Amino acid sequence: MAGTTRSRTTAGGHGKRKPRESPLVQWSLILLSLVFLGFFIVLPLAAVFTQALEKGLPDYLASLKEPNSIAAIKLTLITAAIAVPINLVFGVVASWAIAKFDFRGKNLLITLIDLPFAVSPVIAGLLFVLLFGQNGWFGPWLQANDTKIIFATPGIVLVTVFVTFPFVARELIPLMEAQGKDEEQAAMVLGASGLKAFFRVTLPNVRWGLLYGVILCNARAMGEFGAVSVVSGHIRGLTNTMPLHVEVLYNEYNTVGAFAVASLLTLLALVTLVAKSIVEWRAQQALA
C-alpha cells in the first residue's frame, strides 16, 4: 500500500514537472536573438547617429535649426497633436459601443476599424486625393469656397487620422470585453447614470490600455510617410513632415542634414518606446 502511494506520488510529481530545454538550446536561442537585434536594430540606429554627427555637433545643430527643418518638425508635431486626440475620442467611443452593447452592424464596424491595417498607406493617400483633389468629388466645391485640403496641412492631418485610428480602439476593445458588464450594471443599480458609470468604472479599469494605445498612435502619426507623401505635394517649408524632409535632404546628398532630422525622429521613437515600456510595467503592477 505504501509502495503504491509512493509510486503515485512520484508519478504525480513527474506529471507536474515543467519541461526544460538544455542549456545549449537556451543559450543558442538567446544568442540568435541578440544577433538579430544587433544586426537589424542596434546597428542601423548606431549608423543614424554616427552619420548625423559625422561633421561634428555644430553642423548637426545647424541642420536642425535650418528653417525648412524647423518647419518640418513643427508640422509633424502639429499633425500628431491633432490626429491623436481625434483617434483617442473615436477609439474610446467605438470600444465602449462594441464591448458593452449589442447592435446590428457590430461586426461591420469592427471590420471598418481594421481597414487601415489592410489598406496600403499610399492607396489611402490616393483615396483622399480622389475625394478632395482638384478633380475629385468635392474638388469643385472646395475651389469655389477657396478651401484647400490636398497639398496643405488639412490633407496631411486627414490621412494621418485615417492610418492611425485603429490603434486606440484595438487596444481597448479586448480589455473592455474581458471586463464584461457586471461592474457597470452594479454601478447603475446603485443609482449611477450610464455616463457616470463609464467615467467612474469603465475608464479607470482601462486607463493603462488607453495610454498604451495613445502612445502607439502618436508614434505612427509622427512616422507616417506613404499617405502623407501622396497628399502633401512635397512643398518645402510648408507641407513636408519630418519623414518627407529626410527623403528630400537625402536625395540632395545632404547626408548630415538628412541623418540629423532622422536622428531626431529616432529619438522621438526611443522616447515613445520607453514610455510604452513604463506603461506596460505599470499595467502589470496594477494587475498584480
N, C-alpha and C positions, 0 to 999 in steps of 0.2 A: 504493500500500500504506500509506504513511504517512498519506495523506489519509483512507483508510478507518479506520485505527486511531484517528486524531484524532477522526473523526466518532463512532466507537463510544464513545470515552472521554467525549466531550461528552454523548452521549445517556445514557451511564451516570450521569454527574454530574447531569444533569437528572432522571433517574429517582430518584436518592436525595434530591433536594432536597425539604424538607418544605414543604407548602403554608402560606402565611402570609396572614392576613387584613390588610386595610388598617388603618392607624392609626385611621381614623374608626370602623370597626366595633369595634375593640378598646376604644377609649375609650367608645364608646356602651354596650357591654356592661358595662364597669366602672361607668360612671355609673348605669346602670339597677340594677345590683346594690346599689350604695351607697344609692340612693333607697329601694329595697325594705327594706334593712336598717335604714335610718334611720327609716322610717315604721312598720314592723312590729316592730322590736326595740328600737332605741335610744330612740325617743320614748316607748313605754309604760314602759320601765324608768325613764327620767327622771321620768315622771309619778308613778310609785310613790314614789320617794324625795322628790320635791317635796311631794306630799300628806302624806307621813309627817312631814316636818319643817316643815309649814306653820305650826304654832303654836310652833315653837322646839324646841330639843334637850331641855329639861326635860320638856315634855309627851310628847315622843317616848319618852324613857326611862321615864317614869311609866307609859305604856301597856304597855311591855314588862314592867315589874315588877308589873303588876296580877296578882292571884292566878290568875284564870282564864287569862290569857295564859301565865303560867309553867307552869300545869298542861298547857296545850295543847302547849307546847314540849317539856316532859318526855315526854308521851305520844308525840309524833311521834318523838323520839329513841329511846325505848324500843322502839317498834314497828319502826323501821328496824334497831335493834341486834339484834332477834330474827329478823326476816324475812330480812335479808341473809345471815347465816351459814347459815340453813337452805337458802336458794337456792344458796349457794356450794357446800355439800356435794352437794346434788342435781345442780347443774349439772356438777360435776366427774365424779360417778359416771355420770350419764346420757351425758355426752360421751364418756367413756372406753369405755363399753359400745357406743355407737353407732359410734364411729370405729374401734375396734380389734377388734370381734368381729362375726361374722355369726350371726344367730339369727332364729327365726321371730317375727314381730310387730315387727320393727325399724321398718318404715315406719309402723306404727300408733303406736309410741312417739314418733316424730318428729312425727306429726300432733298427738298429745296435748300435746306440748311447745309447739306453736304455737297451741294452742286459746285461751289468754288474749288473744292478739293479735286473734282474730276475735270473741270474746265481749265485749259491752259491759260495762264495769265495774259498771253498775247491775244488769244481769242477773246478774253474778257475785255481787253482794251479795244479791240475791233468792234465788239458789240456796242460799246458806248460811243464810238465814232459813228456807227450806223444810226444810233439814236439822236445824238446831239451834234454831229458834224455839220458842215456847211450844206451838204446834200442829204443829210439824214432826215429822219421822220420829223423831228422838231426843229431842224435847222432853219427853215424859212421864218418860223415864228420867233426863234431866238434872234435872228438877224433883224427882224422888224422891231424888236424890243431892245435892240442894242445890248444883248446879253451874250457873253462868250463863256462857253464851258470847255470845249475842246481847245487844246493849246493854251490852257490857262489853269490857274490853281483849282477852280471848282472841279474840273475834269480829273485832275490828279487825286483830289480827295474822294471823288465818287468811285474811281476804280480801286483805290486803296480800301475803302469801306467794303467793296464787293469781295475782294480777295481775302479779307481778314475777318469777315463777320462770323464764320463758323467757330472760331477759336473759343470764345467765351461760352457760347451755347453748348458746345461739345464737351466742355469741362463740367458744366453744371447739370446737364440732363441726367447722367448716370448717378450723380450724388443725390439729386432730388428724388429720383426714382427709388434709390436704395433706402432713403429715409421713410418713404411711404407717406401716408396722410394722417396717421394717428395723432401726432403731436398737434398739427394744425386743427384737427377736428376737436381735440380736447380743449384747445385754447378758445375755439369758437363756442363750445358748450359752456365754458366759463364766462362767456359774455364778450369776447374779443371779436371785432369785425374781421372780415377776410383780409383787409389791408393791414390791420394791426397784427394779425397772426403772421402775416408774411414778414413784416419788419422785425417782430419780436421773436419769432420762432424759426421760420424758414431761412431767412437771410443769415442770421448768426451761425446756423449749422453748416452753411456752405461758404462761409467767408474766405476760407483758405483756397478752396477750389476756384472761387470767383477771382481772387487776386492772382492765382496761377494763370487763369485764362487771360486776364488783362495783360500780364507780362508777356505771354506768348503772342498775343495780338499786337502789342506795341513793337515787339522785335520784328515781326513780319511787316508791319507798316513802315518801319524805318528802312528795312532792307529790300522792299519790293522794287523790282526792276522791269520785268516784262510788260505788265499792264501799263505802268507809268510811262514807259518808253514810247508806247503807241500813242497815248493821248497828250503827251507833253509838248511835242514839237521840237524838243531839244533847244530851247531858246536860252542861251547862256545868261545867267543873272536873273532870269525870270521863272522858267519852268523846269530847270534842271535840279533834281534832288541829288543827294549825295552819291547814290549808286550811278546815276547818269553822269554826274560830273566826273567821277572816277574814270568812266569809259572815255569821255571826251579828252581828258588830260592824257590818258594813256595812248589814245590814237594820235595825239600831237607829240608823242615821245617825251612828254614832261613826266618822267617816271617819279621824280621826287614829289611833285605835286599830287600825282595820282595816288601814290602809296601813302602820302601824308593824310589825304582825305580818307583813304581806305583804312588806315590805322585808327583814325578817329571813329569810323564806323565799327571797326573791330572792337575798340574799347567799349563802345556802347553795347555791343553784343556780349562782351565779357561781363559787364555790369549787370546786364539782363540775366545772364547765366547764374551769377552769384545770387541775385535776388530770387531767381527760381529755386535755387538750392535751399536758401533760407526759408522760403515758403513751404517747400516740401518737408523740411525738418520740423518747422513749427506745426505743420499739419499732422505729422507722425506723433509729435509730443501731445497734441490735442487728443488724438485717438487713444494714446496710451493713458 
